[in-house]
Amino acid sequence: MNALKQAVRTYARCHANRDGLAVTTVPGLRTMCVEDPAGDLHSVYRPLVCFVLQGAKRMIVGSEERVFYGGQSVIVAADMPVVGRIVEASSGAPYLAIAVELEMALLREVAAQIGDTCSLRSSGMQTLSRKIPKERCSIARRA
């Protein structure tokens, strides 16, 4: 994991915008490295899986608010407006994350294969933790 964190941090130093977001040469793959948290970031998230490697980020979707910490992941299954704020980061331990965009057709296929084990949430965001057994992991889908 430390090698991945270092790779994200190194890549972001060279390629990140002022918000810490760095688009990679791999289509749909982005990294984020933030050492000094600023204010809220308003954006529209496309379907994606985001792996928080270090630090923490608060996300608000509609009236639901969640904080995602290092070691957790979030799946966003539909385009949705999000207000995000990095809440845990420093120069010694920056917020680090990797996001992989998902294709809706592929997402629908995966959701169909999961079937009854799929947990639906009205906000469209779901926390996955490495502590959750595989049989309890869920995918979020916006109705």
C-alpha positions as CSV (number, residue, x, y, z in Angstrom):
1,M,0.0,0.0,0.0
2,N,2.8,2.4,0.7
3,A,4.2,2.0,-2.8
4,L,0.7,2.9,-4.2
5,K,0.4,6.0,-1.9
6,Q,3.9,7.1,-3.0
7,A,3.0,6.7,-6.7
8,V,-0.1,8.7,-6.3
9,R,1.7,11.5,-4.4
10,T,4.6,11.6,-7.0
11,Y,2.2,11.6,-10.0
12,A,0.0,14.3,-8.5
13,R,3.1,16.6,-7.8
14,C,3.7,16.7,-11.6
15,H,0.2,16.6,-13.0
16,A,-2.4,17.8,-10.5
17,N,-4.6,20.9,-10.9
18,R,-5.0,23.5,-8.1
19,D,-7.6,21.2,-6.4
20,G,-5.1,18.3,-6.3
21,L,-6.8,16.3,-9.1
22,A,-4.6,14.6,-11.6
23,V,-6.0,13.0,-14.8
24,T,-3.8,10.1,-15.9
25,T,-3.0,8.7,-19.4
26,V,-5.3,5.7,-18.6
27,P,-8.8,6.6,-19.7
28,G,-11.1,7.1,-16.7
29,L,-8.4,6.9,-14.1
30,R,-7.7,9.9,-11.8
31,T,-5.7,10.5,-8.7
32,M,-6.0,13.1,-6.0
33,C,-3.4,14.4,-3.6
34,V,-4.3,17.2,-1.2
35,E,-1.9,18.5,1.5
36,D,-3.7,21.6,2.5
37,P,-7.5,21.3,2.5
38,A,-9.4,24.3,1.1
39,G,-13.2,24.9,1.0
40,D,-16.0,22.9,-0.5
41,L,-15.6,21.4,-4.0
42,H,-18.9,21.4,-6.0
43,S,-18.9,18.9,-8.8
44,V,-21.0,16.4,-10.6
45,Y,-19.7,12.9,-10.1
46,R,-20.0,10.4,-13.0
47,P,-20.3,6.7,-12.1
48,L,-17.1,5.8,-10.5
49,V,-15.3,3.8,-7.8
50,C,-13.1,5.9,-5.5
51,F,-10.5,4.3,-3.2
52,V,-9.4,6.5,-0.4
53,L,-5.9,5.6,0.4
54,Q,-5.1,8.1,3.2
55,G,-6.8,11.0,4.9
56,A,-10.6,11.7,4.8
57,K,-13.1,13.4,2.6
58,R,-16.7,14.5,3.6
59,M,-19.2,14.2,0.8
60,I,-22.8,15.5,0.7
61,V,-25.3,14.2,-1.8
62,G,-28.7,15.7,-1.4
63,S,-29.4,15.6,2.3
64,E,-27.0,12.7,3.1
65,E,-23.6,13.4,4.4
66,R,-20.8,10.8,4.8
67,V,-17.1,10.9,5.6
68,F,-14.8,8.5,3.8
69,Y,-11.5,7.5,5.5
70,G,-8.3,5.8,4.3
71,G,-9.1,2.2,3.6
72,Q,-12.7,2.9,2.5
73,S,-14.2,3.1,-0.9
74,V,-17.2,4.7,-2.4
75,I,-19.2,3.6,-5.5
76,V,-21.2,6.3,-7.3
77,A,-23.6,4.6,-9.7
78,A,-25.2,7.6,-11.5
79,D,-24.4,11.2,-12.4
80,M,-25.0,13.3,-9.3
81,P,-24.1,16.6,-7.8
82,V,-21.7,16.3,-4.9
83,V,-20.3,18.8,-2.4
84,G,-17.0,17.4,-1.2
85,R,-14.4,18.7,1.4
86,I,-11.1,17.2,2.4
87,V,-11.3,17.0,6.2
88,E,-8.1,15.2,7.0
89,A,-4.9,16.0,5.3
90,S,-1.5,17.5,5.9
91,S,1.9,17.9,4.2
92,G,3.2,14.8,6.0
93,A,0.0,12.8,5.5
94,P,-1.9,14.2,2.5
95,Y,-5.4,13.0,1.4
96,L,-4.7,10.4,-1.3
97,A,-7.3,8.8,-3.5
98,I,-7.7,7.0,-6.8
99,A,-10.9,7.1,-8.8
100,V,-11.9,4.8,-11.7
101,E,-14.9,5.9,-13.9
102,L,-17.4,3.2,-14.6
103,E,-19.4,2.7,-17.8
104,M,-23.2,2.5,-17.1
105,A,-23.7,-0.5,-19.3
106,L,-21.0,-2.4,-17.3
107,L,-22.5,-1.2,-14.0
108,R,-25.9,-2.5,-15.0
109,E,-24.5,-5.8,-15.9
110,V,-22.7,-6.1,-12.6
111,A,-25.8,-5.1,-10.7
112,A,-27.9,-7.7,-12.5
113,Q,-25.3,-10.4,-11.7
114,I,-25.3,-9.4,-8.0
115,G,-29.1,-9.6,-7.9
116,D,-30.6,-9.9,-4.5
117,T,-27.3,-9.2,-2.6
118,C,-27.4,-5.6,-4.1
119,S,-28.2,-3.0,-1.4
120,L,-30.0,0.0,-2.8
121,R,-29.5,3.5,-1.3
122,S,-31.5,6.6,-2.3
123,S,-28.4,8.8,-2.2
124,G,-26.5,6.7,-4.7
125,M,-23.3,6.5,-2.6
126,Q,-22.2,3.5,-0.5
127,T,-19.2,3.0,1.7
128,L,-17.2,-0.2,1.3
129,S,-14.7,-1.1,4.0
130,R,-12.0,-3.7,3.9
131,K,-13.5,-5.0,7.2
132,I,-16.8,-5.9,5.5
133,P,-17.0,-9.6,4.4
134,K,-17.4,-10.1,0.7
135,E,-20.9,-11.5,1.0
136,R,-22.0,-8.2,2.7
137,C,-20.4,-5.8,0.2
138,S,-23.0,-3.8,-1.7
139,I,-23.2,-1.7,-4.7
140,A,-25.2,1.5,-4.7
141,R,-27.6,2.4,-7.5
142,R,-29.8,5.5,-8.0
143,A,-33.4,4.7,-8.8
